């Protein structure tokens, strides 16, 4: 009984923190292609990825879980949970091993290739721009 009391005192004194372990490489999150639309011109920057984290999981917790400080490679980030309900960021990773670390984090919900979209200016046919061609009436 004394040993149980000592164990409970020690257990209450030690703060336990939940830590995340990385998924095995066979269970990595896939890289999704960007959404393409025929109305847009799409440029896919090489080695840039958009990383979505699960709700309540911060970028600093994510970097701590993967065990590597990739913050110098982060191009842009959002951590406003009221608007987006999750954190996400764009990162430039020329080294595929760093990308594999990110994809193995179980709190990563989605990895997408980053893409820049530009509207395509469709030429308007002359008939639509000026109206239909109607023969002119002769003056009387």
N, C-alpha and C positions, 0 to 999 in steps of 0.2 A: 504494500500500500504506500509505503514511503517512497519507493522508486517511482510509482505512478505520479505522486504529487510533485516530485522533483522534475519529472519529465514534463508535466503540464506547466510548471513554472518556467522551465527553459523554453518550451514551445510558445508560451505567451510573450516571452521577452524577445524572441527572435521574430523579426518581421519577415513574413514570407512574401515573395513577389512572384507573380506568374511570369515565366519567361517563355519565349517562343522558340521552338527548334525548327530548323529548316527542313523542308520536305526533301525526300530523296530525289536525285536527278530525274528518275523515271516519272515523277509526279509533278514536274514543273508546269507552271501556268503557260499555255501556248501564247504565241504572239499573234494577235488578231490583225488582219489587214485593215487599213483605214476605210471608212465608208466612202464609196465613190458615187458621184452623181453626174449625169451627163450634162448638167447645166453648169458645172464647175470645172475649172482647170485645176488639177491637183499636182502639187510638187511634194515629193516625199524626201525630206532631208535624210541623207545617209546617217545611220547610227543614232537616230533620235527616237526616243520612245516616250509614250505617255503612260504613266503608272498610276493606277487607281488602287487606293487602300480601302480596307473595310471601315465602316463607321466606328468612330471612337479610337482609331489607331492613327497615331501621328507619324510624321515623317521622321522625327528624331527617334521614336521607338523603332521604326522600320530600319533605320541605319544602324541602330544598336543591335537589332536582331541579326542582320546580315553580317555584322562584325567588320564593316569597312566604311570609312567616311567618304562617301561619294558626293558630299555637298558641294565641292567645287565644280562638279559636272552638271549640277541642277541648273537648268536654264530659266525655269519659271515654276512657281508652286502656288497651290491654293490650299488653305487649311480652314476655310470658313464653313464650319459644320452646319450653321443655320441655313445657308444657301445650298450648298452641295451635299450635305449630310455625310460627306467623307472627304478625306484629303487626297489630293493627287498632284502629280508634278510631271514636268517634261525634263528628261535627262539626256545628255549626249554621252554615249558609251561606245568608244571605238574598240574596247576590249570585250570580247564575248563572254569571258569568265565573269566579269562584273554583272553583265546582264543575266547570266545564269544564277548568280546569287540572288538577285532581285526576284527572279521567277520562282525560286524555291521557297520564298517566304510565304507561309500559309495565310498571312493576313493581307496579302496582295490579292485583290479581287480580279484585276484585269490588266493586261499588258498589251498596248496597241502601238503600232508604228505611228510616229507623229506625221502629220500631213498639213500642208498649208494649202488653203483653198482660195481660188480667185474666180470671180464671176466671169463667165465668157460673154462677150458682147455679141449677141447674134445679130447679123445684119437683117434689117427689116426690109421685106420686099417693097419695091417702089409703089406697087398698087396699094399696099396697106398704109404706106406713109402718106401718099397724096390722094388716096381715094381711087375708086374705079374709073377707068377711062370711059368717058361718055362723049358721044359725038356732040359737037357744038351745034346749037340751033342758029340758023341764019336769022338775021334781024329782018323784020318786015318793013 
